[in-house]
Amino acid sequence: MPLSELIASLGSNPYFSAGFGLVGVGAGLAVLRKGSLHAYTLFRRYAIITLEVPSNDKSYQWVLQWIAAQGQRAQHLSVQTTFVQQETGKVQTNFDFSPSPGVHFFRYKKSFVRVERTRAEKMVDLSSGAPWESVTLTSFATNKQLFFDILSEARSTALAKQEGKTVMYVARGTDWQPFGFPRRKRPIDSVILDDGVSERILADVRDFIASPKWYMDRGIPYRRGYLLYGPPGCGKSSFIQALAGELDYSICVMNLSDRSLSDDRLIHLMSCAPQQSIVLLEDIDAAFVKRTDEKEEGKAYSYPNRVTFSGLLNTLDGVASSEERLVFMTTNHLERLDPALIRPGRVDLKQEIGLASKSQLYKMYKRFYPDQTFARAEEFADKVMGLGQRKSIAHIQGHFMLFKNDPSGAIQSIELLR
């Protein structure tokens, strides 16, 4: 049979025509499906932009609070309770809402943004101990500027809530976490130190902050350490808090007696301290004893925690030590500190914060009783100095608290200070 007749007979066969038609439809659908997948891939690549913010990122809480402010119609929320100290001294309770796990939508700068907050049930964030979470933002956009704007606005909004406040951080896990509620900034002139002491430290800190290029040009590590020493109750910690407020810095309180603290964790925490913060090591003499004393007694090295003395020295001024760092240490017993700890490079400025001088007594009286004459303040200072034993600032302040509205009684009852 000729080929032409064979093709004609197959074409007239209804079974063959139906099968060929099905194959053609199937092939067409396969091509269409593949083309749609390819088109969707190109669409996601060039028309959709996605940002993932994990819960261990510092901007995570900022983004959640900012999203909650944008999605006014959100029905599924999570709450975070915070406390804010007002100027009157009272603590106000605030409830900050954030989107709960799930999918949310809002509109920002004429663009629709899809928000998906996910929470892993079996994964834990080691820095906080909370379940691992992430937020994914998806939007129609051609560049990343939209997300830069979102992150910048979220940061500005969050920091605005801390304006006029000093944030305290403590070490939890491998990261720093805010402790308590932000405190009102304490005016630096409210901490009355001896003449010139406050001005000297403040000027030195400001000079350090303004001189990063000077350090880099000379190959000097850009870090500075300070040691405030003197009897308890003389204003060491209070001054550091006031200094942080004056500089608009936060305070990272490091407890070297923490049993969970190791050398490696100490170095890590020092290196990841929040920007514009003061690392505070209080009562440094209580963490370690002098090595010479141990040798004289023939004892092996023993420490009340897992941080070794050499580990602390390397953290302050070693190969693994971080830069762009401001460290303040305090002690009530300077003589107990090992010379290796307070040598230049680890402690660059030492300042005694001693018992109240006549000048401090005079200024304190005028601060508590501003309507009193200079002569009355002078009389109070002379009488206290005449007791023959100098007192701490805390002791004097406690005396004033007994006579809040009685400046004459504060002078007449000087004997209570004995």
VMD Tcl script that draws the C-alpha trace (Angstrom):
set ca {
  {0.00 0.00 0.00}
  {1.41 3.41 -0.93}
  {2.49 5.67 1.99}
  {-0.06 8.32 1.07}
  {-2.91 5.84 1.26}
  {-1.61 4.53 4.63}
  {-1.60 8.02 6.14}
  {-5.06 8.71 4.72}
  {-6.42 5.46 6.22}
  {-4.88 6.26 9.64}
  {-6.35 9.73 9.52}
  {-9.79 8.32 8.91}
  {-9.39 5.88 11.82}
  {-11.35 7.38 14.79}
  {-9.29 5.53 17.44}
  {-5.98 6.80 16.08}
  {-7.30 10.36 15.75}
  {-8.55 10.35 19.35}
  {-5.21 9.04 20.69}
  {-3.19 11.54 18.71}
  {-5.42 14.33 19.99}
  {-4.95 13.26 23.59}
  {-1.19 13.17 23.15}
  {-1.27 16.64 21.65}
  {-3.38 18.03 24.49}
  {-1.09 16.40 27.06}
  {2.00 17.77 25.40}
  {0.43 21.20 25.20}
  {-0.49 21.15 28.89}
  {3.04 20.04 29.83}
  {4.56 22.89 27.82}
  {2.11 25.34 29.37}
  {2.88 24.10 32.90}
  {6.61 24.30 32.36}
  {6.27 27.74 30.88}
  {4.15 28.96 33.80}
  {6.69 27.62 36.30}
  {9.47 29.35 34.42}
  {7.47 32.57 34.31}
  {6.74 32.32 38.07}
  {10.43 31.76 38.78}
  {11.35 34.84 36.74}
  {8.58 36.81 38.47}
  {9.88 35.89 41.94}
  {13.44 36.62 40.91}
  {12.86 40.04 39.41}
  {9.56 41.34 40.83}
  {9.43 40.01 44.41}
  {11.91 40.74 47.22}
  {12.07 38.84 50.50}
  {13.72 39.64 53.83}
  {14.12 37.18 56.69}
  {14.80 38.49 60.21}
  {15.77 35.73 62.71}
  {14.98 36.05 66.39}
  {18.65 36.24 67.37}
  {19.13 39.42 65.34}
  {19.18 42.65 67.33}
  {16.53 44.21 65.10}
  {14.00 41.40 65.59}
  {11.99 43.06 68.39}
  {12.20 46.40 66.61}
  {10.67 44.91 63.48}
  {7.90 43.15 65.41}
  {6.85 46.33 67.21}
  {7.02 48.33 64.00}
  {4.89 45.79 62.12}
  {2.29 45.87 64.88}
  {2.09 49.65 64.51}
  {1.57 49.31 60.74}
  {-1.03 46.53 60.84}
  {-3.80 48.36 62.66}
  {-6.37 45.76 61.60}
  {-4.41 42.73 62.76}
  {-6.61 40.40 64.80}
  {-3.98 37.89 65.97}
  {-1.44 39.51 68.30}
  {1.19 38.65 70.88}
  {1.82 40.90 73.87}
  {5.06 42.02 75.48}
  {4.80 43.84 78.80}
  {7.32 46.61 79.50}
  {7.81 49.09 82.32}
  {8.74 52.76 81.93}
  {9.82 55.00 84.77}
  {8.16 58.41 84.59}
  {9.61 61.71 85.76}
  {7.49 61.50 88.92}
  {9.29 58.29 89.84}
  {6.27 56.07 89.25}
  {6.62 53.07 86.95}
  {4.10 52.90 84.13}
  {3.15 49.54 82.65}
  {2.99 49.41 78.86}
  {1.63 46.62 76.68}
  {3.38 46.35 73.33}
  {1.56 44.25 70.76}
  {3.29 42.34 68.00}
  {1.93 40.05 65.28}
  {1.43 36.48 66.45}
  {2.81 33.51 64.45}
  {1.04 33.33 61.11}
  {0.57 35.45 57.98}
  {-0.21 39.17 58.08}
  {-0.47 41.95 55.51}
  {0.03 45.72 55.61}
  {0.69 48.55 53.20}
  {3.87 50.62 53.33}
  {4.84 53.37 50.87}
  {2.27 52.25 48.28}
  {3.54 48.67 48.46}
  {1.75 45.66 49.95}
  {3.94 43.70 52.34}
  {3.27 40.12 53.35}
  {4.52 39.16 56.81}
  {4.98 35.58 57.91}
  {6.06 34.94 61.47}
  {7.12 31.35 62.14}
  {8.03 29.65 65.41}
  {9.98 26.41 65.64}
  {8.60 24.09 68.30}
  {11.75 22.02 68.83}
  {14.43 24.67 68.28}
  {15.56 27.06 71.01}
  {17.45 30.35 70.75}
  {20.52 29.71 72.91}
  {20.99 33.41 73.74}
  {17.54 33.84 75.31}
  {16.20 30.32 75.87}
  {13.03 31.19 73.93}
  {11.71 29.17 70.98}
  {13.46 29.96 67.70}
  {11.48 32.40 65.57}
  {11.82 34.32 62.36}
  {9.87 36.94 60.44}
  {9.83 36.93 56.65}
  {8.77 40.07 54.77}
  {7.75 39.73 51.12}
  {6.81 42.56 48.78}
  {6.59 43.56 45.12}
  {9.78 45.55 44.63}
  {12.80 45.81 42.35}
  {15.45 46.80 44.92}
  {16.24 46.43 48.62}
  {15.64 50.06 49.50}
  {12.13 49.26 50.75}
  {13.51 46.97 53.44}
  {16.30 49.40 54.32}
  {13.60 52.01 54.94}
  {11.57 49.57 57.05}
  {14.55 48.60 59.22}
  {15.67 52.21 59.67}
  {12.18 53.34 60.65}
  {11.78 50.39 63.02}
  {15.09 51.24 64.70}
  {14.24 54.93 65.05}
  {10.82 54.13 66.51}
  {12.28 51.71 69.05}
  {15.08 54.04 70.12}
  {12.65 56.93 70.50}
  {11.02 55.01 73.34}
  {14.37 54.97 75.15}
  {15.07 58.67 74.68}
  {16.02 60.23 77.99}
  {16.58 56.79 79.53}
  {19.62 54.67 80.43}
  {19.30 51.03 79.43}
  {20.95 48.41 81.65}
  {22.12 45.14 80.09}
  {23.09 41.87 81.75}
  {24.71 38.80 80.19}
  {22.32 35.96 79.44}
  {23.61 33.02 77.49}
  {25.83 34.26 74.69}
  {24.25 37.69 74.35}
  {23.34 40.83 76.28}
  {19.70 41.28 77.31}
  {18.02 44.42 78.72}
  {17.59 44.20 82.48}
  {14.51 45.67 84.10}
  {13.08 48.84 82.61}
  {15.07 51.78 81.17}
  {15.99 54.20 83.92}
  {15.73 57.94 83.81}
  {19.04 59.56 82.99}
  {20.69 60.83 86.11}
  {22.15 64.34 85.77}
  {25.89 64.17 86.16}
  {25.88 67.14 88.54}
  {23.61 65.17 90.88}
  {26.61 63.02 91.84}
  {28.79 65.30 93.90}
  {32.42 64.26 93.81}
  {35.47 66.16 95.01}
  {36.52 69.24 93.06}
  {37.64 68.46 89.51}
  {37.15 64.68 89.69}
  {33.97 64.49 87.64}
  {35.28 66.99 85.09}
  {38.55 65.07 84.71}
  {36.90 61.71 83.98}
  {34.26 63.18 81.68}
  {36.86 65.10 79.67}
  {39.00 61.98 79.30}
  {36.06 59.86 78.12}
  {34.92 62.48 75.63}
  {38.45 62.76 74.26}
  {38.59 58.97 73.82}
  {35.23 58.84 72.01}
  {36.30 61.61 69.64}
  {39.72 60.11 68.78}
  {39.30 56.80 66.88}
  {41.45 57.99 63.97}
  {44.23 59.10 66.33}
  {44.40 55.58 67.77}
  {44.32 53.89 64.37}
  {47.01 56.14 62.89}
  {49.39 55.22 65.71}
  {48.52 51.52 65.85}
  {47.10 51.75 69.37}
  {44.13 49.49 70.25}
  {41.03 51.66 70.40}
  {39.89 50.84 73.93}
  {40.19 52.51 77.30}
  {39.89 51.27 80.85}
  {39.07 53.16 84.02}
  {39.35 52.18 87.68}
  {37.37 53.95 90.38}
  {38.47 53.00 93.87}
  {37.62 54.08 97.38}
  {35.43 53.22 100.40}
  {31.89 51.97 99.81}
  {29.08 54.50 99.58}
  {31.18 57.27 98.05}
  {29.49 57.43 94.63}
  {31.49 55.18 92.30}
  {28.55 53.30 90.77}
  {26.30 56.35 90.89}
  {28.83 58.37 88.94}
  {29.12 55.69 86.24}
  {25.34 55.68 85.84}
  {25.31 59.47 85.58}
  {28.22 59.39 83.13}
  {26.32 56.96 80.90}
  {23.36 59.32 80.91}
  {25.57 62.29 80.05}
  {27.11 60.40 77.11}
  {23.77 58.86 76.05}
  {25.32 55.41 76.56}
  {23.90 52.19 77.97}
  {25.55 50.12 80.73}
  {26.51 46.44 80.42}
  {26.91 44.98 83.91}
  {29.33 42.04 83.96}
  {29.23 39.73 86.98}
  {32.58 37.90 87.12}
  {31.30 35.73 89.97}
  {28.72 34.12 87.69}
  {29.35 30.37 87.84}
  {28.27 29.95 84.21}
  {30.82 32.48 82.98}
  {33.93 31.07 81.30}
  {36.95 32.65 79.62}
  {35.56 32.03 76.14}
  {32.15 33.41 77.03}
  {33.73 36.45 78.69}
  {35.71 37.26 75.53}
  {32.61 36.78 73.39}
  {30.45 39.02 75.57}
  {33.09 41.73 75.59}
  {33.29 41.64 71.81}
  {29.53 41.76 71.21}
  {28.61 44.44 73.75}
  {26.01 46.89 72.36}
  {27.31 49.93 70.56}
  {27.68 53.07 72.67}
  {27.80 51.22 75.96}
  {29.96 51.13 79.08}
  {31.07 47.68 80.28}
  {30.97 47.76 84.08}
  {32.95 45.34 86.25}
  {31.92 46.09 89.82}
  {33.88 45.02 92.90}
  {36.68 43.60 90.80}
  {38.62 42.76 93.97}
  {35.99 40.20 94.98}
  {36.51 38.11 91.84}
  {40.19 37.25 92.29}
  {42.78 37.29 95.04}
  {46.34 38.45 94.50}
  {48.58 35.83 92.98}
  {51.43 36.72 95.36}
  {49.25 35.95 98.37}
  {48.40 32.55 96.93}
  {52.05 31.74 96.35}
  {53.04 32.79 99.85}
  {50.43 30.49 101.33}
  {51.55 27.67 99.03}
  {48.05 27.24 97.66}
  {47.10 26.29 94.13}
  {45.17 28.71 92.01}
  {41.51 28.61 92.97}
  {38.82 31.00 91.84}
  {35.19 31.38 92.89}
  {34.09 30.92 89.27}
  {35.20 29.48 85.95}
  {36.84 32.72 84.76}
  {40.58 32.58 85.27}
  {42.74 35.54 86.08}
  {44.73 35.10 82.87}
  {41.45 34.89 80.96}
  {40.40 38.26 82.33}
  {43.77 39.81 81.48}
  {43.58 38.51 77.91}
  {40.04 39.86 77.61}
  {41.14 43.32 78.71}
  {44.40 43.51 76.76}
  {45.23 40.41 74.77}
  {45.23 39.11 71.22}
  {41.54 38.20 71.46}
  {40.48 41.44 73.16}
  {37.98 43.62 71.34}
  {38.32 47.26 70.35}
  {35.97 50.27 70.41}
  {35.37 49.45 74.06}
  {34.91 51.48 77.22}
  {35.44 49.53 80.48}
  {34.92 50.80 84.02}
  {36.02 48.80 87.04}
  {35.25 49.58 90.67}
  {36.82 48.36 93.89}
  {36.66 49.14 97.58}
  {40.15 47.74 98.16}
  {42.79 48.91 95.73}
  {45.53 47.10 97.65}
  {43.96 43.72 96.89}
  {44.27 44.09 93.13}
  {47.07 42.35 91.29}
  {49.44 44.88 89.66}
  {49.05 43.03 86.36}
  {45.36 43.90 86.32}
  {45.75 47.62 86.74}
  {48.82 48.28 84.62}
  {48.56 50.84 81.76}
  {46.81 49.36 78.75}
  {44.31 47.58 80.96}
  {43.57 50.48 83.26}
  {44.43 53.81 81.66}
  {43.03 56.11 84.31}
  {42.77 55.47 88.04}
  {40.69 57.79 90.19}
  {40.04 57.68 93.89}
  {36.46 58.37 94.96}
  {37.03 59.02 98.64}
  {35.14 60.07 101.72}
  {33.33 63.39 101.68}
  {35.54 66.47 101.67}
  {34.53 69.88 102.94}
  {33.75 70.99 99.40}
  {31.45 68.01 98.86}
  {29.66 68.61 102.16}
  {29.08 72.23 101.19}
  {27.69 71.31 97.75}
  {25.47 68.58 99.14}
  {23.90 70.90 101.69}
  {23.15 73.47 98.97}
  {21.68 70.78 96.73}
  {19.33 69.43 99.38}
  {18.41 72.89 100.65}
  {18.79 75.27 97.68}
  {17.05 78.16 99.46}
  {19.63 78.24 102.29}
  {22.44 80.78 102.42}
  {26.05 80.02 101.62}
  {26.90 80.73 105.24}
  {24.58 77.97 106.44}
  {26.16 75.49 104.01}
  {29.60 76.54 105.24}
  {28.48 76.03 108.84}
  {27.24 72.52 108.10}
  {30.48 71.55 106.33}
  {32.63 72.92 109.16}
  {30.65 71.05 111.82}
  {30.86 67.73 109.99}
  {34.59 68.13 109.43}
  {34.90 69.00 113.12}
  {33.66 65.56 114.11}
  {37.19 64.30 113.47}
  {36.15 61.43 111.20}
  {35.26 61.82 107.55}
  {32.00 60.31 106.35}
  {30.87 58.72 103.11}
  {28.51 60.44 100.72}
  {25.88 57.78 101.43}
  {26.18 58.51 105.17}
  {25.66 62.24 104.63}
  {22.75 61.64 102.27}
  {21.10 59.37 104.84}
  {21.42 62.19 107.37}
  {19.72 64.63 105.02}
  {16.88 62.15 104.47}
  {16.07 62.44 108.17}
  {15.65 66.20 107.78}
  {14.09 66.56 104.32}
  {12.37 69.86 105.14}
  {14.41 70.94 108.14}
  {17.75 72.48 107.09}
  {18.32 73.84 110.61}
  {17.71 70.42 112.14}
  {20.32 68.90 109.81}
  {22.90 71.25 111.33}
  {21.75 71.04 114.93}
  {21.73 67.24 114.85}
  {25.27 66.78 113.55}
  {26.00 64.43 116.47}
  {23.84 61.80 114.74}
  {26.65 61.41 112.23}
  {29.08 60.07 114.83}
}
mol new
graphics top color blue
foreach p $ca { graphics top sphere $p radius 0.5 }
foreach p [lrange $ca 0 end-1] q [lrange $ca 1 end] { graphics top cylinder $p $q radius 0.2 }
display resetview
